[in-house]
Amino acid sequence: MRQSLRRSCAACARSKSSCDLRTPRCSRCIKRQVECAYANEPSTGPVTSGWQNGASTNLLDGSSTLTNYTFGSLDPFESYPQTRLPREHVQRLIYTFLHKIAFQYYPLDLNATSNPFLISWWPLALGDPALFHVSLQTACLDEELLAQKGFQTSELLMADSVALLRRKVEYMSLAVQDGTMNSVITLATIEFGKGNTKVGEMHVNGLKKLVDMRGGINAVRQTSPLTARMISWVSMLIMGHPQFDTQDDFGIGDGIPPIPEWQFDSTALDDQLFELSTIEVDYAVKNVFNRLRNIFQRVRNIPFPATQLHDLTCFVIHRLLLSTPATTIPLPSPMTESIRYGIILYMFIAQGPTYYSHAVILNTILIRFMENVEHLASMPGVDDSLDVWFAAVGMVASSGTAHHQQFVERARDIATALQLGNVGDILIHIKTVLWLEKPQSEDLFRSHWGTIFNPTDQSVVSDLSMSVSPYSSSVEFI
């Protein structure tokens, strides 16, 4: 007969004492210097829908945990927590996670020897049954979405993931572990992707409490950069607005920090650049614009790692959204707001989707951008280069959405009014405003403006923000 899952180790069960479920030995067994053994097969438990509410269900405990694993050091198919799935199915999901999901999560690093989901996340999962189940769930969802035959297996993994997490968060020492926090933010994303918005938001709110228990998002970052990056970025995508403050320009505070280049001197810039000082723009937005352009100018001829771009993008978008006026009285400046949302859209374009599709929040930002740019269209004195930049960013960011044609028409009107004859003329204007030199950057913008100058050419590149559904099997889905 199969062994039923216990909610404590054997020694604590015999003495009817509370067990904190630590591995390889619980605290009570360490203190008493006795053998600590856990049942390693689960009993079939009911499906649950949340980790913060309701009574505990039958839980899984993985006895074959591995705490000192490094990627590639052991056979990952023979050293992992127990699940309710057949061995062959588990191994297939492991393979999918290691060879596909890890790179979909983190397209910023496609190197198997440095991708953080392979060298950081996966070793944690092998020693954490909850994170292991959550990781399998992402691979399982990918399979089920492709098969289009329902989500029976992923629902089973969800139930077991929730049960394991619910038990872990009862103990502070386990609740604040990286594995716990990684599990919760991933479950939040899965629920949000399925359309269960309230459940996803519940997970994010619970996660914020765990971050506070760790001393803030910057404290988490000091020991667990991947965990902190994923929490700050994905929680914003799910909630639709920042969930954590930023540090100030000098790196003071417990919020999301700026990258070191943020503090570089900005006195020696190209005198051919568009000058924002001649326009009335709120200081918070002007400060971000100037510092950001200074960074882009300085990294033109030196490597700018993708992870650093991600950190910069996260900081800039948080900073700009957090400084948005709380009320519409007095009416915010259309110029300030157009630049604010234009920068945010440009940063989304420059980085591309990471961890999860940003389509939902990008659509919200796009609508705000459109409203303010429309106000500017009726105002005299808008700089020509800035006008071209607004149209260019809008066209690329709106690709694949219902708003795209509106930006195409706006771009066509601007090109006619300024007598711009080709894409080269357009790029000259764009690069004087705000431009990060990256491989394929020009190609992306050329493809959209090419349809303006050559209407018969419909070979527009599908840009990185085209997904309109957060629940898809493409790279945008976690």
C-alpha positions in Angstrom: 0.0 0.0 0.0 1.3 3.5 -0.8 2.6 5.5 2.0 0.4 8.5 3.0 2.0 11.9 3.2 2.7 13.1 6.7 2.5 16.7 7.8 5.6 16.3 10.0 8.6 14.1 10.2 8.2 10.6 11.7 9.8 11.6 15.1 7.5 14.6 15.5 4.5 12.6 14.5 5.2 9.9 17.1 5.6 12.5 19.8 2.6 14.6 18.5 4.8 17.6 18.4 4.8 20.5 15.9 7.3 20.1 13.0 8.8 23.0 11.0 9.5 20.6 8.1 13.0 21.8 7.6 15.3 19.5 5.5 17.3 17.4 5.7 16.4 17.5 9.5 13.8 19.5 11.3 14.8 21.8 14.2 13.3 19.5 16.9 15.2 16.4 15.6 18.4 18.5 15.5 17.9 19.6 19.1 17.1 16.0 20.2 19.9 14.5 18.0 17.6 11.9 16.6 17.0 10.6 13.0 14.6 12.8 11.0 12.7 11.0 8.3 9.9 12.3 6.1 7.3 10.3 4.1 8.1 10.8 0.4 5.0 9.9 -1.4 1.9 12.1 -1.6 -1.6 11.1 -1.0 -4.2 12.4 -3.4 -5.5 15.7 -2.1 -8.2 18.1 -3.1 -7.7 20.9 -5.5 -7.2 24.3 -3.8 -7.3 27.8 -5.2 -5.2 30.0 -2.9 -2.3 29.8 -0.5 -3.5 32.3 2.0 -7.1 31.1 2.7 -8.8 28.0 4.0 -7.7 24.9 5.8 -4.6 23.0 5.0 -4.8 20.1 2.5 -2.7 17.0 2.2 0.8 18.2 1.5 3.7 16.9 -0.4 7.2 16.5 1.0 10.2 15.8 -1.2 12.7 13.8 0.8 15.2 13.6 -2.1 16.1 17.3 -1.8 19.4 18.6 -3.0 20.8 21.7 -1.4 24.3 21.9 -2.9 23.4 21.3 -6.5 25.1 23.2 -9.3 23.9 23.1 -12.8 25.4 20.2 -14.7 27.0 18.6 -11.6 24.4 15.8 -11.3 21.8 14.1 -13.4 18.8 16.4 -13.0 16.4 13.6 -13.9 17.3 11.5 -10.9 17.6 14.1 -8.1 14.3 15.9 -7.6 11.4 16.1 -5.2 8.6 13.6 -5.5 5.4 14.5 -7.4 2.1 12.8 -8.3 3.1 12.5 -12.0 4.6 9.5 -13.6 8.4 9.5 -13.7 8.6 9.8 -17.5 6.2 12.8 -17.5 8.2 14.5 -14.9 11.4 14.0 -16.8 9.9 15.4 -20.0 8.7 18.5 -18.1 12.2 18.9 -16.6 13.7 18.8 -20.1 11.2 21.4 -21.4 11.9 23.7 -18.5 15.7 23.5 -18.9 15.8 23.7 -22.6 12.9 26.0 -23.4 11.1 27.7 -20.5 14.3 29.0 -18.9 15.1 31.0 -22.0 11.5 32.1 -22.5 11.5 33.4 -18.9 14.8 35.2 -19.4 15.6 36.0 -23.1 18.1 38.5 -21.8 20.6 35.7 -21.5 20.5 32.8 -23.9 23.7 31.3 -22.6 23.1 28.0 -20.8 26.1 28.6 -18.5 24.9 32.0 -17.3 21.1 32.1 -17.6 19.9 32.7 -14.0 17.0 30.3 -14.4 19.5 27.5 -15.0 22.3 28.4 -12.6 20.2 30.0 -9.8 16.5 29.1 -10.0 16.8 25.4 -11.0 19.2 24.4 -8.2 16.8 26.0 -5.7 13.9 24.1 -7.3 15.7 20.8 -6.8 15.8 21.5 -3.0 12.4 23.1 -2.7 9.3 20.9 -3.5 7.1 23.9 -3.9 9.3 25.7 -6.4 9.9 22.4 -8.2 6.2 21.9 -8.7 5.7 25.5 -9.8 8.6 25.1 -12.3 7.0 21.9 -13.7 3.7 23.7 -14.0 5.2 26.4 -16.3 6.5 23.6 -18.6 3.2 21.7 -18.3 1.2 24.7 -19.3 3.4 25.2 -22.4 2.7 21.6 -23.4 -1.1 21.8 -22.7 -1.4 25.1 -24.6 0.2 23.5 -27.6 -1.9 20.4 -27.3 -5.2 22.3 -26.8 -6.7 19.4 -24.8 -7.3 21.0 -21.5 -5.3 21.7 -18.3 -5.8 18.7 -16.2 -2.1 18.0 -15.3 -1.2 21.7 -14.7 -4.3 22.0 -12.4 -3.0 19.0 -10.4 0.4 20.7 -10.2 -1.2 23.9 -9.2 -3.1 22.2 -6.3 0.1 20.6 -5.0 2.1 23.8 -5.4 -0.5 25.8 -3.4 -0.6 23.1 -0.7 3.1 23.1 -0.3 3.3 26.9 -0.3 0.5 27.2 2.2 2.5 25.0 4.6 5.7 26.9 4.1 4.3 30.4 4.8 3.2 29.2 8.3 6.9 29.4 9.3 8.7 32.8 8.9 12.0 31.2 8.2 10.5 29.2 5.3 8.2 32.0 4.1 11.0 34.4 3.3 13.2 32.0 1.4 14.0 32.8 -2.2 12.3 29.6 -3.3 9.0 30.6 -1.6 9.1 34.1 -3.1 10.0 32.7 -6.6 7.1 30.3 -6.3 4.5 32.9 -5.3 5.4 35.4 -8.0 5.2 32.6 -10.6 1.9 31.4 -9.4 0.6 35.0 -9.5 1.7 35.3 -13.1 0.1 32.0 -14.1 -3.2 33.0 -12.5 -3.1 36.4 -14.1 -2.4 34.8 -17.5 -5.4 32.6 -17.1 -7.6 35.7 -16.4 -7.8 35.1 -12.7 -6.8 38.7 -12.0 -8.0 38.8 -8.4 -6.1 35.6 -7.4 -3.0 37.0 -9.1 -3.3 40.2 -7.2 -3.8 38.3 -4.0 -0.5 36.5 -4.5 1.3 39.8 -5.2 -0.1 41.4 -2.1 1.1 38.4 -0.1 4.5 38.6 -1.7 4.9 42.2 -0.8 4.5 41.2 2.9 7.3 38.7 2.4 9.5 41.4 0.8 8.9 43.7 3.8 9.9 40.8 6.1 13.2 40.6 4.2 13.9 44.3 4.7 12.6 45.7 1.4 13.2 45.0 -2.3 16.8 46.3 -2.3 17.6 44.0 0.7 16.3 41.1 -1.3 18.4 42.2 -4.3 21.6 42.2 -2.2 21.4 38.4 -1.7 19.0 37.3 -4.5 19.2 39.5 -7.6 17.1 37.3 -9.8 14.3 37.1 -7.2 14.3 40.9 -6.7 14.3 41.6 -10.4 11.4 39.2 -11.1 9.3 40.4 -8.2 9.6 44.1 -8.9 9.0 43.8 -12.7 6.3 41.1 -12.7 4.3 42.6 -9.8 4.1 45.9 -11.8 2.9 44.0 -14.9 0.2 42.2 -12.9 -1.0 45.1 -10.8 -0.7 47.7 -13.6 1.4 50.1 -11.6 4.6 50.0 -9.5 4.5 48.0 -6.2 7.8 49.3 -4.9 9.5 52.7 -4.6 12.8 53.6 -6.3 15.9 54.9 -4.6 16.9 58.5 -5.2 19.4 59.5 -7.9 22.3 58.8 -5.5 21.2 55.3 -4.6 19.8 56.1 -1.2 16.7 54.3 0.1 15.4 50.7 0.3 13.6 50.8 -3.1 14.7 49.7 -6.6 18.2 51.0 -7.2 19.5 52.9 -10.3 22.4 51.5 -12.3 25.8 53.0 -11.6 25.8 55.0 -14.9 22.7 56.9 -13.6 25.1 59.2 -11.7 27.5 59.9 -14.6 28.3 63.5 -15.4 26.1 64.8 -18.3 28.1 67.8 -19.3 29.8 66.5 -22.5 26.9 65.5 -24.7 26.6 65.8 -28.5 25.6 69.4 -29.3 23.5 68.1 -32.3 21.0 66.6 -29.9 17.5 67.9 -29.3 17.6 70.2 -26.2 14.9 69.6 -23.7 15.8 72.7 -21.6 14.0 74.9 -24.1 10.7 73.2 -23.3 8.6 73.5 -20.2 8.6 70.0 -18.8 8.2 68.9 -15.1 11.6 68.3 -13.4 10.9 64.6 -12.6 10.5 63.8 -16.3 13.2 66.1 -17.5 15.7 64.6 -15.0 14.9 61.0 -16.2 15.1 62.1 -19.9 18.5 63.8 -19.5 20.1 61.0 -17.4 18.8 58.3 -19.7 20.0 60.0 -22.8 23.4 60.6 -21.2 23.6 56.8 -20.5 22.6 56.0 -24.1 25.3 58.3 -25.5 28.0 56.8 -23.3 27.2 53.2 -24.2 27.3 53.7 -28.0 30.7 52.2 -28.3 31.0 50.0 -25.3 29.1 46.8 -24.3 25.8 47.4 -22.4 24.7 44.0 -21.0 21.1 43.0 -21.4 20.7 42.5 -17.6 21.9 46.1 -17.1 19.4 47.3 -19.6 16.7 45.4 -17.7 17.7 47.0 -14.4 17.7 50.4 -16.1 14.3 49.8 -17.7 12.7 48.6 -14.4 14.1 51.7 -12.6 13.1 54.2 -15.2 9.5 52.9 -15.7 9.0 52.7 -11.9 10.4 56.2 -11.4 8.2 57.8 -14.2 5.0 56.0 -13.2 5.5 56.9 -9.5 5.9 60.6 -10.4 2.6 60.7 -12.4 0.3 63.4 -11.1 -2.2 62.0 -8.5 -5.0 64.3 -9.8 -6.0 66.0 -13.0 -6.4 69.4 -11.2 -4.6 71.3 -12.4 -4.5 69.6 -15.8 -1.1 67.9 -16.3 1.1 69.4 -19.1 0.5 67.4 -22.4 4.1 67.9 -23.2 5.3 66.5 -19.9 2.9 63.5 -20.1 3.7 62.8 -23.8 7.5 62.6 -23.0 6.8 60.6 -19.8 4.8 57.9 -21.6 7.0 58.1 -24.7 10.0 57.2 -22.6 8.2 54.3 -21.0 7.1 52.9 -24.3 10.6 53.3 -25.7 12.1 51.4 -22.8 9.6 48.6 -23.3 10.6 48.4 -27.0 14.3 48.5 -26.2 14.1 45.7 -23.6 11.4 43.5 -25.0 9.3 41.1 -22.9 11.1 39.6 -19.9 9.6 36.9 -17.6 6.1 37.6 -18.9 4.3 39.5 -21.6 4.0 43.3 -20.9 1.1 43.6 -23.4 -1.6 44.6 -20.8 0.3 47.4 -19.1 1.8 48.5 -22.4 -1.7 49.0 -23.9 -2.7 51.1 -20.9 0.4 53.3 -21.3 -0.2 53.5 -25.1 -3.7 54.9 -24.6 -2.4 57.6 -22.2 0.4 58.4 -24.7 -2.1 58.8 -27.5 -4.4 61.1 -25.5 -1.5 63.5 -24.7 0.0 63.4 -28.2 -3.4 64.3 -29.6 -3.5 67.4 -27.3 0.0 68.4 -28.6 -1.2 68.2 -32.2 -3.4 71.2 -31.7 -0.6 73.2 -30.0 2.0 75.3 -31.9 5.7 75.1 -31.4 6.3 71.4 -30.9 9.9 70.6 -32.0 10.0 68.7 -35.4 12.4 66.0 -34.1 10.3 65.4 -31.0 7.2 65.1 -33.2 8.9 62.5 -35.4 10.1 60.6 -32.3 6.6 60.5 -30.8 5.2 59.1 -34.1 8.0 56.6 -34.4 7.7 55.3 -30.8 3.9 55.1 -31.1 4.0 53.1 -34.4 6.4 50.5 -33.0 4.8 50.2 -29.6 1.3 49.9 -31.1 2.2 47.2 -33.6 -0.4 44.4 -33.6 -3.0 46.6 -31.7 -6.1 48.5 -32.7 -4.2 51.7 -32.2 -1.5 51.1 -34.8 -3.3 52.7 -37.8 -3.8 55.9 -35.9 -0.1 56.3 -35.4 0.6 55.4 -39.0 -1.7 58.2 -40.2 0.0 60.6 -37.8 3.4 59.6 -39.0 2.4 60.1 -42.6 1.1 63.6 -41.9 4.3 64.5 -40.1 6.5 63.2 -43.0 4.5 65.2 -45.5 4.5 68.4 -43.4 8.3 68.2 -42.8 9.0 67.0 -46.4 10.8 63.9 -45.2 11.6 61.7 -48.2 13.0 58.5 -46.8 13.7 56.5 -43.7 17.2 57.9 -43.4 15.7 61.4 -42.8 13.4 60.0 -40.1 16.3 58.3 -38.3 18.3 61.5 -38.1 15.4 63.1 -36.3 14.7 60.2 -34.0 18.4 59.8 -32.9 18.6 63.5 -31.8 15.9 62.9 -29.2 16.3 59.5 -27.4 18.0 56.5 -29.0 19.8 53.4 -27.7 22.1 52.0 -30.3 21.4 48.2 -30.4 21.6 45.5 -33.1 18.4 45.5 -35.2 17.2 48.8 -33.6 17.3 50.6 -37.0 15.7 47.7 -38.7 12.8 47.7 -36.4 12.0 51.4 -36.9 12.8 51.2 -40.7 10.3 48.5 -41.1 7.5 50.6 -39.8 8.5 53.9 -41.6 9.0 51.9 -44.8 5.3 51.4 -45.1 4.9 55.2 -44.9 7.2 55.9 -47.9 6.3 52.6 -49.7 2.7 51.8 -49.0 2.9 48.6 -51.1 5.5 47.2 -48.7 3.6 45.4 -45.9 6.6 43.5 -44.5 6.5 45.2 -41.1 8.5 43.4 -38.5 6.2 42.1 -35.7 7.8 43.9 -32.8 8.4 42.7 -29.3 5.2 44.1 -27.8 2.7 42.5 -30.3 1.1 40.0 -27.9 -2.4 41.1 -26.9 -3.2 38.0 -24.8 -1.1 37.3 -21.6 -2.1 33.7 -21.8 -0.4 32.3 -24.9 2.2 29.7 -25.7 4.5 32.2 -27.4 7.7 33.6 -25.9 5.7 36.2 -24.0 4.1 33.6 -21.7 6.0 32.6 -18.6 
